[in-house]
């Protein structure tokens, strides 16, 4: 059953990758994968968790109290039960089932935070788009030369991602790209570079990526160290693929036809400006809100969305029913890409099952024992591999597994701002760009732009890999040859 869970994940992953070949939407494959892996976990709980359903509760307590080797997560759960009261009618089977449900609920809290954040950010962007608010930017970008436009948008994405986060920035830039580029091939290439730039930009900021936030809050890294030591490698991870593309992209982009929009102009210039700047403020205040209140980022996004909702209702209260039906947030909510949200849900709960059942932890332990982290060379290799793995499975459980394996030390590689944690922040943040479903930003852009997995693999993965490895090499040179 332990192996079967991994097999189901691989088959489901293949279904997502071959979406256009098998003509099955990726959301369906992801949802099936997520539910089936947890179902197999339930039916194979005894073998996976290392228990015998034939034990009585006293026997179960005895094995726990004597430190029997369970899966770590289950052992901690079982020890908590031994310290508390177990009902007389409980069985070992029901206890393991409770554990699995407890794990699912625990992961669902984290997943829901991401989904609500995604829905809120997408709605804010759609509200701006419905009011033609992005014209504030697009009207100022006059160039249609592909290379110039690519550099402008990628550098904007890189620095916006550090100030907001990579997911929000990817959503905003995707909406912007639709206003600037008509041809699908060009649009997808620009979108691919937005993914690479957003992930690289998020890696050097303590609030730019979920994994960096985890390491920052956990005390493994400090904000100043992350910014000063990772900005150059992260910038290189963007500049290398950007430079390569600059030699291959020729000509000019064709702008989308906006004649139809001008015929039915439902907003004034002041309304467009108001909604645009209000939307940008709603997104920019999210990291500030999180820092001040210590609440999850989705609460800040929902605060901004609620405020925008009230303001737009007031702005349009005297307009015709037709105008309000086009501009109201209620109408905009219908345009949210629900299949992408469900895809996100499916893939995240699938990865969560591998985390709870121990496959990801086993993978991390295998890397540690086969390569070793007692020398700096081993740390570089392990982290580079973790970064590449984060393009296949979510980087959050991989980083969580690393944080669980290696406690903070007073000195050395695993001390605060030590080599392992800093390089992990870079690798986990940028490595996911190698595949389009390897990061939250990639998944969001994939849904918004309808980008094909195989197309990204052929056109963008090598570019992303070249930037990732170049940035890693820059970090190595900086701290092994120059500073070290």
Buried (B, 14 or more C-beta within 10 A) or exposed (E): BBEBBBEBBEEBBBBBBBBBEEEBBBBBBBBBBBBBBBEBBBEBBBEBBBBEEEBEBEEBBEBBEEEEEBBEBBBEBBBEBBEEEBEEEBBBBEBBEEBBEEBBEEBBEBBBBBBBBBBBBBBBBBBBBBBBBBBBBBEEBEEBBBBBBBBBBBBBBBBBBBBBBBBBBBBBBBBBBBBBBEEEEBBBBBBBBBBBBBBBBBBBBBBBBBBBBBBBEBEBBBEEBBBEBBBBBBBBBBBBBBEBBBEEBEEEBEEBEEEEEEEEEBBEEEBBBBBBEBBBEBBBBBBEBBEEEEEBBBBBBBBBBEBBBEBBBEBBEEBEEEBBEBBBBEBBBEEBBEEBBBBBBBBBBBBBBBBBBBBBBBBBEEBBEEBEBEEBEBBBBBBBBBBBBBBBBBBBBBBBBBBEBBEEEEEEBBBBBBBBBBBBBBBBBBBBBBBBBBBBBBBBBBBBBBBBBBBBBEBBBEBBBBBBBBBBBBBBEBBEEEEE
